[in-house]
């Protein structure tokens, strides 16, 4: 075969892939744009575009139906776009943030994360919640909300309904934390630093952490944000560990558990960002791009979610989310009091 024929075949293959993928990509990107516009127009900083995009996608899927032509692009958004966004998330983290939190603060964050994850999986078994859904709720509660849920699902391999349910749990209970913690912090007379670490180590989403932290003052808000970003950094070792356990646990019956190579990319980007920080303007652009791509992935998740299957899961997973929320809040408060 001549080089000309090979080139034509390659061009034809690329054209075919684009033709199959672009309709779904256009749909998920369009929903993401609408979700981000809705958040900005609402004027509510804690309203997550990720959740809005998922709800819009679910509404379209269940009220109108997902076009068959869009399915390849939706799948691409759920896998490739998501993993690329997680790698880019590393540009928001540096090793310096760990140093700023201090050894006691890092210890609190690590212990709270590990204990909450283990407790939630145990409680899920006790309540009879399906193991994969319990693992997603555990990840979302212990690490960083919706981002942790969708990242963890790359190795957990729960259903789209599992992911949607887990995100609903972390959204509801994280929002309750955002409302309750400023009041509790005042009642307990907590100082800005201790309050900030408590919020950053226990509240689910970054936006919820910012909302709860800055209600206690600028110093508390900054401490909460740094503690939260340090906690997000632990998402990488968690996913690597879960991937290794899945492979050792014989999940081949459901298809071999994947090696989450994108997490290594995330770690590499964190190290690069620590050694060679980007110019502020470029950094801001990458942060905005990361948020948008994560929103695209959640739009795709919504488009794949069947509400009837979601409702069939019942209230036990919701009870698990509540138990996990109470556990992480109480444990974080107790450990912060010790330091």
PEURBEL-V710447 format. One record per helix or strand of 3 or more residues. SS is the DSSP state (alpha for helix, beta for strand). FROM is the first residue (numbers start at 0). LEN is the number of residues. If there is no record, write none. Layout:
((SS:FROM:LEN) (SS:FROM:LEN))
//
This chain:
((alpha:2:40) (alpha:48:15) (alpha:67:25) (alpha:94:7) (alpha:102:25) (alpha:130:26) (alpha:159:29) (alpha:191:11) (alpha:205:11) (alpha:217:16) (alpha:234:14) (alpha:250:4) (alpha:260:15) (alpha:279:24) (alpha:306:5) (alpha:315:23))
//
